[in-house]
Amino acid sequence: MELLDALEDLLGVKCGESRGIPMAARLCVLEIFATHGSCLSYKDLSKYYGRGKKGHLKSVLKYLVEKGFIKVENERYCLTEKGLTIVKDPPPQCPKLFIAGADTALRVAVQSGIKPLNWLLSAGRDWRGGKFIKSMDF
């Protein structure tokens, strides 16, 4: 829910408090999906949605359907792939490791067979007389 949290912070939205802001209402409905499931009935949504009058939730849902964030399936509102991208956390990214070194260290690393080999070479190794020289390291 990182993206959803960031949007709420950016817009100053507090789902339990803010009233009368269309964007806040839409974000709050998406937050309900994020915390209670990707497919919910109108009854479930209205139980968690404590904003506005009865028709207000219907208009918010209609807008989210029109924009492709949710769809109606068997009398249930379900997040589409577009909606899921907002409410789901991105998969964790593995950090890329770079090893620094040259000459013997580079030869040993290449011979190790580790793939991919992310190697950091100093530009200073190929700088002579105020310009870069052609290197055969690569």
A tleap script that builds the chain and sets N, CA, C and O, in Angstrom:
source leaprc.protein.ff14SB
mol = sequence {
  NMET GLU LEU LEU ASP ALA LEU GLU ASP LEU
  LEU GLY VAL LYS CYS GLY GLU SER ARG GLY
  ILE PRO MET ALA ALA ARG LEU CYS VAL LEU
  GLU ILE PHE ALA THR HIE GLY SER CYS LEU
  SER TYR LYS ASP LEU SER LYS TYR TYR GLY
  ARG GLY LYS LYS GLY HIE LEU LYS SER VAL
  LEU LYS TYR LEU VAL GLU LYS GLY PHE ILE
  LYS VAL GLU ASN GLU ARG TYR CYS LEU THR
  GLU LYS GLY LEU THR ILE VAL LYS ASP PRO
  PRO PRO GLN CYS PRO LYS LEU PHE ILE ALA
  GLY ALA ASP THR ALA LEU ARG VAL ALA VAL
  GLN SER GLY ILE LYS PRO LEU ASN TRP LEU
  LEU SER ALA GLY ARG ASP TRP ARG GLY GLY
  LYS PHE ILE LYS SER MET ASP CPHE
}
set mol.1.N position { 0.817 -1.197 0.000 }
set mol.1.CA position { 0.000 0.000 0.000 }
set mol.1.C position { 0.861 1.261 0.000 }
set mol.1.O position { 0.381 2.335 0.362 }
set mol.2.N position { 2.114 1.144 -0.398 }
set mol.2.CA position { 2.994 2.303 -0.379 }
set mol.2.C position { 2.474 3.430 -1.273 }
set mol.2.O position { 2.480 4.593 -0.869 }
set mol.3.N position { 2.021 3.092 -2.489 }
set mol.3.CA position { 1.524 4.114 -3.402 }
set mol.3.C position { 0.262 4.758 -2.847 }
set mol.3.O position { 0.105 5.977 -2.919 }
set mol.4.N position { -0.630 3.955 -2.300 }
set mol.4.CA position { -1.853 4.473 -1.708 }
set mol.4.C position { -1.526 5.398 -0.539 }
set mol.4.O position { -2.124 6.466 -0.411 }
set mol.5.N position { -0.588 5.002 0.310 }
set mol.5.CA position { -0.169 5.836 1.440 }
set mol.5.C position { 0.437 7.148 0.951 }
set mol.5.O position { 0.169 8.212 1.510 }
set mol.6.N position { 1.258 7.064 -0.101 }
set mol.6.CA position { 1.891 8.270 -0.645 }
set mol.6.C position { 0.839 9.226 -1.200 }
set mol.6.O position { 0.937 10.437 -1.004 }
set mol.7.N position { -0.173 8.686 -1.896 }
set mol.7.CA position { -1.240 9.533 -2.429 }
set mol.7.C position { -2.022 10.202 -1.304 }
set mol.7.O position { -2.361 11.382 -1.398 }
set mol.8.N position { -2.309 9.452 -0.241 }
set mol.8.CA position { -3.032 10.023 0.888 }
set mol.8.C position { -2.225 11.143 1.540 }
set mol.8.O position { -2.774 12.186 1.894 }
set mol.9.N position { -0.919 10.921 1.695 }
set mol.9.CA position { -0.062 11.959 2.276 }
set mol.9.C position { -0.019 13.194 1.390 }
set mol.9.O position { -0.113 14.321 1.875 }
set mol.10.N position { 0.123 12.976 0.093 }
set mol.10.CA position { 0.203 14.078 -0.856 }
set mol.10.C position { -1.064 14.927 -0.845 }
set mol.10.O position { -1.002 16.155 -0.902 }
set mol.11.N position { -2.209 14.258 -0.770 }
set mol.11.CA position { -3.487 14.973 -0.804 }
set mol.11.C position { -3.981 15.375 0.582 }
set mol.11.O position { -4.993 16.065 0.700 }
set mol.12.N position { -3.286 14.955 1.621 }
set mol.12.CA position { -3.717 15.267 2.976 }
set mol.12.C position { -5.003 14.552 3.351 }
set mol.12.O position { -5.836 15.111 4.065 }
set mol.13.N position { -5.175 13.336 2.886 }
set mol.13.CA position { -6.413 12.583 3.096 }
set mol.13.C position { -6.293 11.739 4.360 }
set mol.13.O position { -5.312 11.019 4.552 }
set mol.14.N position { -7.292 11.837 5.205 }
set mol.14.CA position { -7.443 10.947 6.354 }
set mol.14.C position { -8.818 10.329 6.200 }
set mol.14.O position { -9.825 11.010 6.394 }
set mol.15.N position { -8.880 9.049 5.853 }
set mol.15.CA position { -10.147 8.427 5.478 }
set mol.15.C position { -11.214 8.521 6.562 }
set mol.15.O position { -12.398 8.633 6.243 }
set mol.16.N position { -10.836 8.480 7.806 }
set mol.16.CA position { -11.824 8.580 8.873 }
set mol.16.C position { -12.290 9.993 9.134 }
set mol.16.O position { -13.286 10.190 9.831 }
set mol.17.N position { -11.594 10.992 8.590 }
set mol.17.CA position { -11.875 12.386 8.931 }
set mol.17.C position { -12.316 13.260 7.758 }
set mol.17.O position { -13.269 14.028 7.885 }
set mol.18.N position { -11.638 13.153 6.626 }
set mol.18.CA position { -11.888 14.094 5.530 }
set mol.18.C position { -13.248 13.857 4.879 }
set mol.18.O position { -13.659 12.715 4.674 }
set mol.19.N position { -13.929 14.931 4.561 }
set mol.19.CA position { -15.254 14.876 3.946 }
set mol.19.C position { -15.308 15.870 2.783 }
set mol.19.O position { -14.642 16.905 2.799 }
set mol.20.N position { -16.108 15.534 1.789 }
set mol.20.CA position { -16.369 16.481 0.709 }
set mol.20.C position { -15.292 16.604 -0.343 }
set mol.20.O position { -15.372 17.488 -1.196 }
set mol.21.N position { -14.296 15.754 -0.313 }
set mol.21.CA position { -13.241 15.798 -1.320 }
set mol.21.C position { -13.388 14.550 -2.186 }
set mol.21.O position { -13.131 13.447 -1.704 }
set mol.22.N position { -13.800 14.690 -3.466 }
set mol.22.CA position { -14.020 13.503 -4.308 }
set mol.22.C position { -12.816 12.572 -4.369 }
set mol.22.O position { -12.970 11.354 -4.278 }
set mol.23.N position { -11.621 13.132 -4.524 }
set mol.23.CA position { -10.433 12.283 -4.617 }
set mol.23.C position { -10.226 11.516 -3.321 }
set mol.23.O position { -9.828 10.351 -3.350 }
set mol.24.N position { -10.488 12.143 -2.196 }
set mol.24.CA position { -10.337 11.461 -0.907 }
set mol.24.C position { -11.300 10.293 -0.815 }
set mol.24.O position { -10.930 9.223 -0.331 }
set mol.25.N position { -12.524 10.480 -1.270 }
set mol.25.CA position { -13.514 9.399 -1.235 }
set mol.25.C position { -13.052 8.221 -2.072 }
set mol.25.O position { -13.194 7.070 -1.660 }
set mol.26.N position { -12.504 8.497 -3.236 }
set mol.26.CA position { -12.034 7.427 -4.124 }
set mol.26.C position { -10.866 6.670 -3.501 }
set mol.26.O position { -10.806 5.442 -3.564 }
set mol.27.N position { -9.938 7.411 -2.900 }
set mol.27.CA position { -8.801 6.768 -2.253 }
set mol.27.C position { -9.250 5.927 -1.066 }
set mol.27.O position { -8.709 4.849 -0.818 }
set mol.28.N position { -10.240 6.424 -0.337 }
set mol.28.CA position { -10.727 5.683 0.832 }
set mol.28.C position { -11.401 4.382 0.418 }
set mol.28.O position { -11.278 3.376 1.117 }
set mol.29.N position { -12.106 4.383 -0.700 }
set mol.29.CA position { -12.709 3.142 -1.195 }
set mol.29.C position { -11.609 2.175 -1.612 }
set mol.29.O position { -11.695 0.983 -1.318 }
set mol.30.N position { -10.580 2.665 -2.289 }
set mol.30.CA position { -9.465 1.791 -2.669 }
set mol.30.C position { -8.752 1.250 -1.428 }
set mol.30.O position { -8.279 0.113 -1.427 }
set mol.31.N position { -8.677 2.058 -0.384 }
set mol.31.CA position { -8.067 1.596 0.856 }
set mol.31.C position { -8.884 0.455 1.482 }
set mol.31.O position { -8.310 -0.459 2.075 }
set mol.32.N position { -10.205 0.503 1.355 }
set mol.32.CA position { -11.054 -0.583 1.854 }
set mol.32.C position { -10.710 -1.879 1.125 }
set mol.32.O position { -10.590 -2.936 1.744 }
set mol.33.N position { -10.551 -1.787 -0.195 }
set mol.33.CA position { -10.163 -2.975 -0.960 }
set mol.33.C position { -8.802 -3.498 -0.490 }
set mol.33.O position { -8.609 -4.704 -0.339 }
set mol.34.N position { -7.868 -2.579 -0.263 }
set mol.34.CA position { -6.518 -2.975 0.132 }
set mol.34.C position { -6.505 -3.694 1.473 }
set mol.34.O position { -5.697 -4.601 1.674 }
set mol.35.N position { -7.379 -3.311 2.390 }
set mol.35.CA position { -7.352 -3.900 3.726 }
set mol.35.C position { -8.343 -5.040 3.923 }
set mol.35.O position { -8.175 -5.845 4.838 }
set mol.36.N position { -9.384 -5.127 3.076 }
set mol.36.CA position { -10.429 -6.129 3.314 }
set mol.36.C position { -10.628 -7.124 2.177 }
set mol.36.O position { -11.483 -8.001 2.292 }
set mol.37.N position { -9.883 -7.025 1.096 }
set mol.37.CA position { -9.988 -7.990 0.009 }
set mol.37.C position { -10.212 -7.342 -1.332 }
set mol.37.O position { -10.715 -6.222 -1.415 }
set mol.38.N position { -9.834 -8.054 -2.397 }
set mol.38.CA position { -9.901 -7.470 -3.729 }
set mol.38.C position { -11.281 -7.578 -4.372 }
set mol.38.O position { -11.513 -6.958 -5.411 }
set mol.39.N position { -12.204 -8.345 -3.790 }
set mol.39.CA position { -13.591 -8.428 -4.269 }
set mol.39.C position { -14.527 -8.294 -3.067 }
set mol.39.O position { -14.464 -9.086 -2.126 }
set mol.40.N position { -15.388 -7.288 -3.110 }
set mol.40.CA position { -16.300 -7.038 -1.989 }
set mol.40.C position { -17.697 -6.718 -2.498 }
set mol.40.O position { -17.868 -6.131 -3.566 }
set mol.41.N position { -18.682 -7.111 -1.721 }
set mol.41.CA position { -20.066 -6.766 -2.063 }
set mol.41.C position { -20.328 -5.313 -1.663 }
set mol.41.O position { -19.568 -4.718 -0.899 }
set mol.42.N position { -21.410 -4.761 -2.189 }
set mol.42.CA position { -21.788 -3.392 -1.825 }
set mol.42.C position { -22.034 -3.309 -0.317 }
set mol.42.O position { -21.685 -2.315 0.319 }
set mol.43.N position { -22.630 -4.343 0.243 }
set mol.43.CA position { -22.922 -4.368 1.680 }
set mol.43.C position { -21.622 -4.299 2.493 }
set mol.43.O position { -21.531 -3.561 3.474 }
set mol.44.N position { -20.631 -5.073 2.075 }
set mol.44.CA position { -19.330 -5.035 2.764 }
set mol.44.C position { -18.685 -3.660 2.647 }
set mol.44.O position { -18.179 -3.117 3.629 }
set mol.45.N position { -18.706 -3.107 1.450 }
set mol.45.CA position { -18.113 -1.790 1.242 }
set mol.45.C position { -18.803 -0.730 2.101 }
set mol.45.O position { -18.140 0.101 2.722 }
set mol.46.N position { -20.132 -0.764 2.133 }
set mol.46.CA position { -20.863 0.258 2.896 }
set mol.46.C position { -20.633 0.100 4.397 }
set mol.46.O position { -20.737 1.068 5.150 }
set mol.47.N position { -20.320 -1.121 4.828 }
set mol.47.CA position { -20.033 -1.354 6.247 }
set mol.47.C position { -18.738 -0.632 6.656 }
set mol.47.O position { -18.645 -0.093 7.759 }
set mol.48.N position { -17.750 -0.625 5.767 }
set mol.48.CA position { -16.456 -0.011 6.068 }
set mol.48.C position { -16.379 1.453 5.656 }
set mol.48.O position { -15.512 2.183 6.136 }
set mol.49.N position { -17.265 1.888 4.782 }
set mol.49.CA position { -17.216 3.244 4.233 }
set mol.49.C position { -18.130 4.146 5.055 }
set mol.49.O position { -19.352 4.064 4.928 }
set mol.50.N position { -17.573 4.983 5.874 }
set mol.50.CA position { -18.381 5.818 6.753 }
set mol.50.C position { -18.443 7.273 6.333 }
set mol.50.O position { -18.366 8.165 7.178 }
set mol.51.N position { -18.581 7.527 5.041 }
set mol.51.CA position { -18.563 8.902 4.540 }
set mol.51.C position { -19.823 9.174 3.731 }
set mol.51.O position { -20.272 8.307 2.981 }
set mol.52.N position { -20.387 10.337 3.867 }
set mol.52.CA position { -21.482 10.784 3.012 }
set mol.52.C position { -22.770 10.005 3.167 }
set mol.52.O position { -22.903 9.157 4.049 }
set mol.53.N position { -23.719 10.310 2.293 }
set mol.53.CA position { -25.024 9.651 2.313 }
set mol.53.C position { -24.979 8.361 1.511 }
set mol.53.O position { -23.962 8.045 0.893 }
set mol.54.N position { -26.073 7.619 1.518 }
set mol.54.CA position { -26.139 6.313 0.863 }
set mol.54.C position { -25.748 6.374 -0.612 }
set mol.54.O position { -25.003 5.516 -1.086 }
set mol.55.N position { -26.229 7.358 -1.333 }
set mol.55.CA position { -25.932 7.474 -2.757 }
set mol.55.C position { -24.498 7.868 -3.052 }
set mol.55.O position { -24.023 7.683 -4.173 }
set mol.56.N position { -23.803 8.407 -2.067 }
set mol.56.CA position { -22.428 8.861 -2.269 }
set mol.56.C position { -21.503 7.702 -2.615 }
set mol.56.O position { -20.703 7.809 -3.545 }
set mol.57.N position { -21.601 6.610 -1.889 }
set mol.57.CA position { -20.755 5.454 -2.159 }
set mol.57.C position { -21.020 4.923 -3.563 }
set mol.57.O position { -20.084 4.545 -4.267 }
set mol.58.N position { -22.272 4.892 -3.973 }
set mol.58.CA position { -22.602 4.406 -5.318 }
set mol.58.C position { -21.956 5.274 -6.388 }
set mol.58.O position { -21.460 4.760 -7.390 }
set mol.59.N position { -21.958 6.583 -6.182 }
set mol.59.CA position { -21.338 7.461 -7.184 }
set mol.59.C position { -19.823 7.277 -7.220 }
set mol.59.O position { -19.211 7.352 -8.285 }
set mol.60.N position { -19.222 7.037 -6.059 }
set mol.60.CA position { -17.769 6.787 -6.017 }
set mol.60.C position { -17.446 5.476 -6.737 }
set mol.60.O position { -16.497 5.412 -7.518 }
set mol.61.N position { -18.230 4.442 -6.477 }
set mol.61.CA position { -18.010 3.152 -7.146 }
set mol.61.C position { -18.218 3.269 -8.654 }
set mol.61.O position { -17.472 2.682 -9.438 }
set mol.62.N position { -19.231 4.026 -9.052 }
set mol.62.CA position { -19.495 4.226 -10.481 }
set mol.62.C position { -18.294 4.892 -11.153 }
set mol.62.O position { -17.890 4.494 -12.246 }
set mol.63.N position { -17.732 5.895 -10.506 }
set mol.63.CA position { -16.565 6.584 -11.043 }
set mol.63.C position { -15.375 5.613 -11.184 }
set mol.63.O position { -14.703 5.597 -12.215 }
set mol.64.N position { -15.123 4.802 -10.134 }
set mol.64.CA position { -13.997 3.874 -10.171 }
set mol.64.C position { -14.181 2.799 -11.240 }
set mol.64.O position { -13.204 2.329 -11.823 }
set mol.65.N position { -15.440 2.406 -11.501 }
set mol.65.CA position { -15.724 1.454 -12.583 }
set mol.65.C position { -15.454 2.117 -13.933 }
set mol.65.O position { -14.814 1.526 -14.803 }
set mol.66.N position { -15.943 3.346 -14.106 }
set mol.66.CA position { -15.736 4.069 -15.371 }
set mol.66.C position { -14.261 4.257 -15.685 }
set mol.66.O position { -13.858 4.185 -16.846 }
set mol.67.N position { -13.460 4.496 -14.670 }
set mol.67.CA position { -12.027 4.729 -14.875 }
set mol.67.C position { -11.216 3.443 -14.927 }
set mol.67.O position { -10.006 3.486 -15.149 }
set mol.68.N position { -11.864 2.300 -14.725 }
set mol.68.CA position { -11.190 1.017 -14.874 }
set mol.68.C position { -10.429 0.511 -13.662 }
set mol.68.O position { -9.625 -0.413 -13.785 }
set mol.69.N position { -10.666 1.101 -12.482 }
set mol.69.CA position { -9.984 0.634 -11.282 }
set mol.69.C position { -10.681 -0.567 -10.652 }
set mol.69.O position { -10.036 -1.406 -10.022 }
set mol.70.N position { -11.993 -0.646 -10.823 }
set mol.70.CA position { -12.760 -1.785 -10.327 }
set mol.70.C position { -13.745 -2.222 -11.413 }
set mol.70.O position { -14.006 -1.485 -12.364 }
set mol.71.N position { -14.285 -3.429 -11.255 }
set mol.71.CA position { -15.306 -3.937 -12.175 }
set mol.71.C position { -16.355 -4.662 -11.339 }
set mol.71.O position { -16.107 -5.028 -10.190 }
set mol.72.N position { -17.523 -4.862 -11.929 }
set mol.72.CA position { -18.606 -5.544 -11.234 }
set mol.72.C position { -18.675 -6.974 -11.755 }
set mol.72.O position { -18.789 -7.202 -12.960 }
set mol.73.N position { -18.604 -7.933 -10.837 }
set mol.73.CA position { -18.684 -9.353 -11.175 }
set mol.73.C position { -19.614 -10.035 -10.182 }
set mol.73.O position { -19.336 -10.055 -8.983 }
set mol.74.N position { -20.711 -10.590 -10.671 }
set mol.74.CA position { -21.651 -11.323 -9.810 }
set mol.74.C position { -22.045 -10.526 -8.562 }
set mol.74.O position { -21.973 -11.026 -7.439 }
set mol.75.N position { -22.453 -9.304 -8.780 }
set mol.75.CA position { -22.908 -8.401 -7.712 }
set mol.75.C position { -21.812 -8.093 -6.688 }
set mol.75.O position { -22.103 -7.741 -5.545 }
set mol.76.N position { -20.577 -8.225 -7.102 }
set mol.76.CA position { -19.447 -7.870 -6.242 }
set mol.76.C position { -18.555 -6.897 -7.014 }
set mol.76.O position { -18.442 -6.974 -8.238 }
set mol.77.N position { -17.941 -6.005 -6.295 }
set mol.77.CA position { -16.997 -5.065 -6.893 }
set mol.77.C position { -15.602 -5.644 -6.692 }
set mol.77.O position { -15.199 -5.973 -5.576 }
set mol.78.N position { -14.876 -5.761 -7.803 }
set mol.78.CA position { -13.540 -6.367 -7.749 }
set mol.78.C position { -12.516 -5.425 -8.372 }
set mol.78.O position { -12.788 -4.754 -9.368 }
set mol.79.N position { -11.339 -5.393 -7.767 }
set mol.79.CA position { -10.257 -4.590 -8.322 }
set mol.79.C position { -9.814 -5.172 -9.658 }
set mol.79.O position { -9.714 -6.388 -9.817 }
set mol.80.N position { -9.552 -4.294 -10.607 }
set mol.80.CA position { -8.961 -4.709 -11.873 }
set mol.80.C position { -7.442 -4.699 -11.700 }
set mol.80.O position { -6.934 -4.349 -10.634 }
set mol.81.N position { -6.732 -5.079 -12.742 }
set mol.81.CA position { -5.273 -5.031 -12.675 }
set mol.81.C position { -4.794 -3.604 -12.407 }
set mol.81.O position { -3.831 -3.393 -11.668 }
set mol.82.N position { -5.463 -2.638 -13.005 }
set mol.82.CA position { -5.125 -1.226 -12.784 }
set mol.82.C position { -5.320 -0.853 -11.318 }
set mol.82.O position { -4.489 -0.154 -10.739 }
set mol.83.N position { -6.405 -1.313 -10.722 }
set mol.83.CA position { -6.657 -1.039 -9.312 }
set mol.83.C position { -5.681 -1.745 -8.397 }
set mol.83.O position { -5.256 -1.197 -7.380 }
set mol.84.N position { -5.327 -2.963 -8.763 }
set mol.84.CA position { -4.377 -3.727 -7.955 }
set mol.84.C position { -3.011 -3.066 -7.905 }
set mol.84.O position { -2.318 -3.161 -6.892 }
set mol.85.N position { -2.609 -2.392 -8.988 }
set mol.85.CA position { -1.294 -1.739 -8.999 }
set mol.85.C position { -1.220 -0.621 -7.980 }
set mol.85.O position { -0.134 -0.280 -7.512 }
set mol.86.N position { -2.352 -0.049 -7.632 }
set mol.86.CA position { -2.348 1.044 -6.648 }
set mol.86.C position { -2.342 0.503 -5.226 }
set mol.86.O position { -1.644 1.038 -4.365 }
set mol.87.N position { -3.106 -0.545 -4.968 }
set mol.87.CA position { -3.275 -0.984 -3.586 }
set mol.87.C position { -2.277 -2.046 -3.134 }
set mol.87.O position { -2.148 -2.294 -1.935 }
set mol.88.N position { -1.578 -2.671 -4.060 }
set mol.88.CA position { -0.622 -3.711 -3.680 }
set mol.88.C position { 0.786 -3.147 -3.649 }
set mol.88.O position { 1.156 -2.311 -4.473 }
set mol.89.N position { 1.565 -3.619 -2.686 }
set mol.89.CA position { 2.960 -3.219 -2.597 }
set mol.89.C position { 3.738 -3.820 -3.754 }
set mol.89.O position { 3.454 -4.944 -4.170 }
set mol.90.N position { 4.715 -3.094 -4.282 }
set mol.90.CA position { 5.535 -3.667 -5.341 }
set mol.90.C position { 6.388 -4.801 -4.782 }
set mol.90.O position { 6.704 -4.806 -3.592 }
set mol.91.N position { 6.762 -5.759 -5.622 }
set mol.91.CA position { 7.612 -6.842 -5.123 }
set mol.91.C position { 8.958 -6.281 -4.676 }
set mol.91.O position { 9.450 -5.314 -5.258 }
set mol.92.N position { 9.548 -6.871 -3.663 }
set mol.92.CA position { 10.840 -6.354 -3.189 }
set mol.92.C position { 11.904 -6.491 -4.275 }
set mol.92.O position { 11.936 -7.480 -5.008 }
set mol.93.N position { 12.751 -5.512 -4.364 }
set mol.93.CA position { 13.822 -5.520 -5.353 }
set mol.93.C position { 15.118 -5.947 -4.678 }
set mol.93.O position { 15.464 -5.452 -3.606 }
set mol.94.N position { 15.819 -6.853 -5.306 }
set mol.94.CA position { 17.113 -7.266 -4.776 }
set mol.94.C position { 18.121 -6.163 -5.083 }
set mol.94.O position { 18.126 -5.613 -6.184 }
set mol.95.N position { 18.964 -5.844 -4.122 }
set mol.95.CA position { 19.982 -4.819 -4.397 }
set mol.95.C position { 21.004 -5.354 -5.389 }
set mol.95.O position { 21.311 -6.546 -5.401 }
set mol.96.N position { 21.522 -4.469 -6.210 }
set mol.96.CA position { 22.556 -4.841 -7.166 }
set mol.96.C position { 23.899 -4.594 -6.493 }
set mol.96.O position { 24.160 -3.494 -6.008 }
set mol.97.N position { 24.729 -5.588 -6.464 }
set mol.97.CA position { 26.029 -5.504 -5.814 }
set mol.97.C position { 27.101 -5.258 -6.862 }
set mol.97.O position { 27.193 -5.982 -7.854 }
set mol.98.N position { 27.911 -4.230 -6.634 }
set mol.98.CA position { 29.029 -3.942 -7.516 }
set mol.98.C position { 30.317 -4.190 -6.741 }
set mol.98.O position { 30.448 -3.798 -5.581 }
set mol.99.N position { 31.252 -4.839 -7.394 }
set mol.99.CA position { 32.545 -5.102 -6.779 }
set mol.99.C position { 33.549 -4.170 -7.435 }
set mol.99.O position { 33.563 -4.011 -8.656 }
set mol.100.N position { 34.387 -3.558 -6.612 }
set mol.100.CA position { 35.392 -2.633 -7.138 }
set mol.100.C position { 36.756 -3.314 -7.138 }
set mol.100.O position { 37.093 -4.047 -6.208 }
set mol.101.N position { 37.516 -3.074 -8.160 }
set mol.101.CA position { 38.852 -3.633 -8.248 }
set mol.101.C position { 39.337 -3.624 -9.686 }
set mol.101.O position { 38.620 -3.212 -10.598 }
set mol.102.N position { 40.554 -4.082 -9.871 }
set mol.102.CA position { 41.122 -4.107 -11.222 }
set mol.102.C position { 42.184 -5.195 -11.297 }
set mol.102.O position { 42.503 -5.850 -10.305 }
set mol.103.N position { 42.713 -5.365 -12.479 }
set mol.103.CA position { 43.834 -6.266 -12.747 }
set mol.103.C position { 43.584 -7.677 -12.204 }
set mol.103.O position { 42.673 -8.364 -12.666 }
set mol.104.N position { 44.392 -8.115 -11.220 }
set mol.104.CA position { 44.288 -9.478 -10.709 }
set mol.104.C position { 42.906 -9.757 -10.138 }
set mol.104.O position { 42.343 -10.822 -10.392 }
set mol.105.N position { 42.349 -8.827 -9.373 }
set mol.105.CA position { 41.020 -9.016 -8.778 }
set mol.105.C position { 39.970 -9.223 -9.861 }
set mol.105.O position { 39.081 -10.062 -9.711 }
set mol.106.N position { 40.062 -8.473 -10.939 }
set mol.106.CA position { 39.119 -8.606 -12.041 }
set mol.106.C position { 39.274 -9.963 -12.727 }
set mol.106.O position { 38.278 -10.615 -13.044 }
set mol.107.N position { 40.506 -10.389 -12.957 }
set mol.107.CA position { 40.738 -11.701 -13.587 }
set mol.107.C position { 40.186 -12.830 -12.715 }
set mol.107.O position { 39.559 -13.757 -13.228 }
set mol.108.N position { 40.412 -12.757 -11.417 }
set mol.108.CA position { 39.912 -13.787 -10.496 }
set mol.108.C position { 38.387 -13.806 -10.513 }
set mol.108.O position { 37.783 -14.879 -10.524 }
set mol.109.N position { 37.762 -12.640 -10.515 }
set mol.109.CA position { 36.304 -12.559 -10.521 }
set mol.109.C position { 35.727 -13.150 -11.797 }
set mol.109.O position { 34.742 -13.886 -11.743 }
set mol.110.N position { 36.322 -12.843 -12.942 }
set mol.110.CA position { 35.850 -13.370 -14.218 }
set mol.110.C position { 35.991 -14.893 -14.236 }
set mol.110.O position { 35.102 -15.587 -14.728 }
set mol.111.N position { 37.081 -15.411 -13.715 }
set mol.111.CA position { 37.313 -16.856 -13.686 }
set mol.111.C position { 36.396 -17.572 -12.699 }
set mol.111.O position { 36.224 -18.788 -12.790 }
set mol.112.N position { 35.808 -16.838 -11.762 }
set mol.112.CA position { 34.932 -17.465 -10.759 }
set mol.112.C position { 33.652 -18.009 -11.389 }
set mol.112.O position { 33.028 -18.919 -10.843 }
set mol.113.N position { 33.258 -17.455 -12.537 }
set mol.113.CA position { 32.049 -17.919 -13.209 }
set mol.113.C position { 30.767 -17.286 -12.682 }
set mol.113.O position { 29.677 -17.649 -13.125 }
set mol.114.N position { 30.873 -16.363 -11.759 }
set mol.114.CA position { 29.683 -15.700 -11.207 }
set mol.114.C position { 29.057 -14.827 -12.287 }
set mol.114.O position { 29.728 -14.006 -12.914 }
set mol.115.N position { 27.764 -15.020 -12.489 }
set mol.115.CA position { 27.018 -14.247 -13.495 }
set mol.115.C position { 25.742 -13.709 -12.859 }
set mol.115.O position { 25.116 -14.457 -12.108 }
set mol.116.N position { 25.312 -12.499 -13.092 }
set mol.116.CA position { 26.079 -11.448 -13.754 }
set mol.116.C position { 27.142 -10.910 -12.812 }
set mol.116.O position { 26.990 -10.938 -11.590 }
set mol.117.N position { 28.187 -10.433 -13.388 }
set mol.117.CA position { 29.290 -9.867 -12.624 }
set mol.117.C position { 29.234 -8.354 -12.788 }
set mol.117.O position { 29.559 -7.824 -13.850 }
set mol.118.N position { 28.827 -7.675 -11.750 }
set mol.118.CA position { 28.739 -6.210 -11.772 }
set mol.118.C position { 30.035 -5.655 -11.210 }
set mol.118.O position { 30.315 -5.770 -10.017 }
set mol.119.N position { 30.815 -5.057 -12.086 }
set mol.119.CA position { 32.147 -4.625 -11.704 }
set mol.119.C position { 32.277 -3.118 -11.829 }
set mol.119.O position { 31.840 -2.519 -12.812 }
set mol.120.N position { 32.881 -2.522 -10.825 }
set mol.120.CA position { 33.089 -1.078 -10.808 }
set mol.120.C position { 34.576 -0.811 -11.011 }
set mol.120.O position { 35.401 -1.174 -10.172 }
set mol.121.N position { 34.910 -0.174 -12.130 }
set mol.121.CA position { 36.300 0.174 -12.421 }
set mol.121.C position { 36.481 1.674 -12.275 }
set mol.121.O position { 35.604 2.453 -12.648 }
set mol.122.N position { 37.594 2.067 -11.743 }
set mol.122.CA position { 37.891 3.485 -11.610 }
set mol.122.C position { 38.231 4.065 -12.983 }
set mol.122.O position { 39.010 3.485 -13.740 }
set mol.123.N position { 37.645 5.200 -13.286 }
set mol.123.CA position { 37.951 5.871 -14.560 }
set mol.123.C position { 39.399 6.337 -14.581 }
set mol.123.O position { 39.975 6.529 -15.652 }
set mol.124.N position { 39.991 6.520 -13.399 }
set mol.124.CA position { 41.377 6.970 -13.305 }
set mol.124.C position { 42.366 6.000 -13.911 }
set mol.124.O position { 43.457 6.400 -14.315 }
set mol.125.N position { 42.001 4.724 -13.982 }
set mol.125.CA position { 42.894 3.718 -14.574 }
set mol.125.C position { 43.150 4.016 -16.047 }
set mol.125.O position { 44.216 3.682 -16.563 }
set mol.126.N position { 42.204 4.630 -16.725 }
set mol.126.CA position { 42.315 4.869 -18.166 }
set mol.126.C position { 42.501 6.347 -18.504 }
set mol.126.O position { 42.272 6.751 -19.645 }
set mol.127.N position { 42.910 7.151 -17.538 }
set mol.127.CA position { 43.094 8.586 -17.750 }
set mol.127.C position { 44.587 8.879 -17.762 }
set mol.127.O position { 45.275 8.716 -16.754 }
set mol.128.N position { 45.065 9.308 -18.898 }
set mol.128.CA position { 46.489 9.622 -19.022 }
set mol.128.C position { 46.648 10.928 -19.803 }
set mol.128.O position { 46.044 11.105 -20.861 }
set mol.129.N position { 47.446 11.817 -19.284 }
set mol.129.CA position { 47.776 13.050 -19.999 }
set mol.129.C position { 46.564 13.896 -20.362 }
set mol.129.O position { 46.530 14.500 -21.435 }
set mol.130.N position { 45.580 13.945 -19.489 }
set mol.130.CA position { 44.416 14.799 -19.724 }
set mol.130.C position { 43.368 14.218 -20.648 }
set mol.130.O position { 42.461 14.931 -21.076 }
set mol.131.N position { 43.474 12.920 -20.969 }
set mol.131.CA position { 42.441 12.292 -21.798 }
set mol.131.C position { 42.374 10.796 -21.484 }
set mol.131.O position { 43.285 10.217 -20.894 }
set mol.132.N position { 41.261 10.198 -21.902 }
set mol.132.CA position { 41.093 8.761 -21.695 }
set mol.132.C position { 41.860 8.000 -22.771 }
set mol.132.O position { 41.867 8.382 -23.942 }
set mol.133.N position { 42.504 6.914 -22.347 }
set mol.133.CA position { 43.190 6.054 -23.300 }
set mol.133.C position { 42.315 4.848 -23.579 }
set mol.133.O position { 41.460 4.490 -22.769 }
set mol.134.N position { 42.525 4.231 -24.710 }
set mol.134.CA position { 41.765 3.051 -25.071 }
set mol.134.C position { 42.174 1.902 -24.163 }
set mol.134.O position { 43.362 1.637 -23.976 }
set mol.135.N position { 41.176 1.219 -23.600 }
set mol.135.CA position { 41.452 0.144 -22.659 }
set mol.135.C position { 40.924 -1.166 -23.209 }
set mol.135.O position { 39.911 -1.201 -23.908 }
set mol.136.N position { 41.618 -2.232 -22.885 }
set mol.136.CA position { 41.180 -3.554 -23.323 }
set mol.136.C position { 40.513 -4.323 -22.177 }
set mol.136.O position { 40.242 -5.515 -22.322 }
set mol.137.N position { 40.243 -3.668 -21.045 }
set mol.137.CA position { 39.632 -4.334 -19.889 }
set mol.137.C position { 38.259 -4.933 -20.197 }
set mol.137.O position { 37.860 -5.920 -19.580 }
set mol.138.N position { 37.565 -4.362 -21.113 }
set mol.138.CA position { 36.205 -4.822 -21.357 }
set mol.138.C position { 36.172 -5.850 -22.454 }
set mol.138.O position { 35.102 -6.353 -22.798 }
savepdb mol mol.pdb
quit
